[in-house]
Amino acid sequence: MLRTRFLLFLVPFVIWFVWRFIAQRTGRDMGSTPWAWLFAAGAILLGVSVMALGVWHPSHGRQAYVPAEVTEGGAIAPGHFEDRTPAHP
């Protein structure tokens, strides 16, 4: 997950330097690199990805996690979430 976010942060830089390379090969004069704009664009992409994760990733706040277990036959039962049973007084 962290690697994906890092790659999202690098997207504006890659686009800028590829565009700069192409522009210089065609003879255009390029100004200085807009570092602040590139960092801001990368930060915006990171923020959007974090918000998207919060919107589309399921929340298991009202469920209990049951860890993986080894069954009697030696197979592994994967971990999963189960609904919590309400405590009755």
C-alpha positions, 0 to 999 in steps of 0.5 A, spaced: 500 500 500 505 504 501 509 503 495 502 504 491 502 511 494 509 513 493 508 511 486 502 516 486 506 521 489 511 520 483 506 521 477 506 528 477 514 528 477 514 523 471 509 526 467 513 533 468 520 530 466 517 526 460 514 532 457 520 536 458 525 531 455 520 531 449 520 539 449 527 539 449 528 534 443 523 539 439 527 545 441 523 548 446 526 552 451 524 550 458 524 554 464 526 552 471 522 546 474 516 547 478 518 543 484 512 546 489 507 545 484 510 538 483 510 536 490 503 540 491 500 535 485 503 529 488 500 531 495 493 532 492 494 525 489 496 522 495 490 525 499 485 523 494 487 516 494 487 516 502 479 519 501 478 514 496 480 508 500 476 511 506 470 511 501 470 504 498 474 500 503 469 496 507 469 498 515 469 492 519 468 496 526 462 492 528 465 486 527 470 481 530 476 478 527 477 471 527 484 469 526 487 463 521 487 456 524 490 450 523 484 445 522 485 437 525 486 435 517 492 440 517 489 445 512 489 452 514 482 456 515 483 463 513 482 469 517 475 472 517 470 477 520 464 475 524 458 479 526 459 481 534 454 478 538 450 483 543 452 482 550 445 480 554 445 482 561 
